[in-house]
């Protein structure tokens, strides 16, 4: 569907590739952050405190 819309809009294939790869990178980074940082409020606060203690001795 996305390539069809790009083809109909007359976008060159290089631009379609760049936009597709950029979208993939955004999704992968979001997944990495979501998996690394806890989502519960209390756990997230504990994670940030530990992060700042390690970062600023």
N, C-alpha and C positions, 0 to 999 in steps of 0.2 A: 504494500500500500504506500509506504514512504517513497520507494523508488519510483512508483507510478506517478505520485504527486510531483516529485522532482523532475521527472521526464516531461510531464505535462507543463511544468513551469519553465522548461527550457534550461534547467541548471546543468552545468557541465559535470561530468562524472567525478572529476577531482573534488569539486565542492561537495557533492553528495557523500563522497568518501570521508572528507574532513568532518562534515557535520555528524556523520554516523560514528566515527571514531571519537569525536568529542563527547557525544552522548554516552558512548560506552565507558569512557574514562570517568565521567561524572557518576554514573551508576556504580562503577566499581569502587570509587573513592567513598561514596555514600555508604555502600555495603561494608567497607572496611571500617569506617568510623562507627557505624551502627554496631558492628560486632566487637569493636575494641572498647568503646566507652559504655559503661552500664546505663541502662535506660530508667531504672528506678531512682527516684529522687535521692533517697538516703545513700544508696550505693554510688550514685554519681558524685555526691558531695565527698564521700570517702575517697573516691578515685581521684578527684581534683586535689584534695589535701595531700595525698600521697605523691601525686605528680609534682606539685609545687615543692614539697620537701626534697624530693630527689633532684629537682632542677636547680633549686637555690639552697645550697648547703649552709 
